[in-house]
Amino acid sequence: MTTAMDDGIEHFPGFSTRALRVGHDRTAEGEHSEPIFATSSFVFASAAEAAARFSGDAPGNVYTRFTNPTVQAFEQRLNALEGGAGCVATASGMAAILTMALGLLKSGDQILASRSLFGSTSMLFDKYLARFGIQTRYVPLDDLDAWRAAIESDTRLLFLETPSNPLAEMTEIAPLAELAHQHGCLLAVDNCFATPALQRPLEWGADLVIHSATKYLDGQGRCLGGAVIARDPAVIAEVFGVVRTAGPSMSPFNAWVFLKGLETLSLRMRAHSEAAQQLAEWLAAHPTVTKVHYPGLTQHPQHHLIGRQMQRPGGILSFEVGGDRDAAWRVIDHTRMLSITANLGDTKTTITHPATTTHARLTPEERTAAGITDGLIRIAVGLEDIADIQADLARGLK
Ligand SMILES: *Cc1c(COP(=O)(O)O)cnc(C)c1O
């Protein structure tokens, strides 16, 4: 765990500066790039020092399941970018959500969640947390009245993604934070699609931010990782207790890759957004395309949040080619360059058919309710030349 006290952010008001400079405490070797501390444990000067570190009376590293300098550098940097009181890195994005739940919820508590969630997140809630007496109910993401009506006395956590996967639905965070706090609940926002370069949920009142570092924080599709950031030091301490004890810890090598990723996050998110905007406009004008879901288009229902809550519309769009699966598969199968893969947030453009992959575990009725038609295709727009991406899609759209 890392808290805001040790990250020195007061020295660096600029986002890009923080992304480059926070978290590296240069060693006596004078290295310029952050070192990887590939060690599982740390050596003590004496038995007394070992005892003091184990008890927490003395600061310092003990064992990499608890803390590691490279992992802490990543935590400090991401915490500084989100504006949190502390950050805990985890082995994956799903591990971040599980760790948060284990740290903050108990049997009998309820989660109130957006209906538009990453598939594994709803599976974690419905299949696994439910076994331990934590029930989840779902409401439409952008329906504040529905959230208000669904809160009960046992509700402890509100959970959402904005923008959501794969339809890029959005909602205003501030009113939901206010609602959560009126009822003594915490609001957690999965900020995977926006990243802190485009949106900082804590500034709008959220209590927790979740990341799959696997996506844009890495940015080049290399490593799995996740993180929880909180506005309250007591909250992050509970989450840290779970990582330290249960062990869903981030590896130092992965932390190093994510540190390097954060250095270019701001640049990449600008480039992804510009490319996705161009592609969305091109698709919207294409005769074969029946609908485009992208927050940068004026017809998007929450387009007004762009430039306010979210600085740019991001790199992910989805579009429909009529209602049937064959038409969608034809577009996907005619590509030669785009990668047919479920990952997103990579410099290489990826293309996915949500109904038969990421959302295949939902029933057809659940998919219809979530707006995921058989003709829907999701693209995470990478950094190739936009003309090449268009040419690759044009073949199947003919
Ligand atoms: C990928 C993803 C996750 C899970 O992250 P992993 O690193 O794959 O475990 C959670 N939320 C969203 C929105 C995601 O896209």
The ligand as an ORCA input file, in Angstrom:
! r2SCAN-3c Opt
* xyz 0 1
  C     -10.677     -6.046    -18.317
  C     -11.576     -5.371    -17.368
  C     -11.621     -5.757    -16.021
  C     -10.822     -6.921    -15.478
  O      -9.465     -6.723    -15.578
  P      -8.388     -7.937    -15.691
  O      -7.099     -7.231    -15.584
  O      -8.643     -8.618    -16.995
  O      -8.662     -8.846    -14.548
  C     -12.450     -5.058    -15.181
  N     -13.210     -4.035    -15.624
  C     -13.196     -3.644    -16.924
  C     -14.059     -2.516    -17.346
  C     -12.390     -4.300    -17.833
  O     -12.385     -3.914    -19.122
*
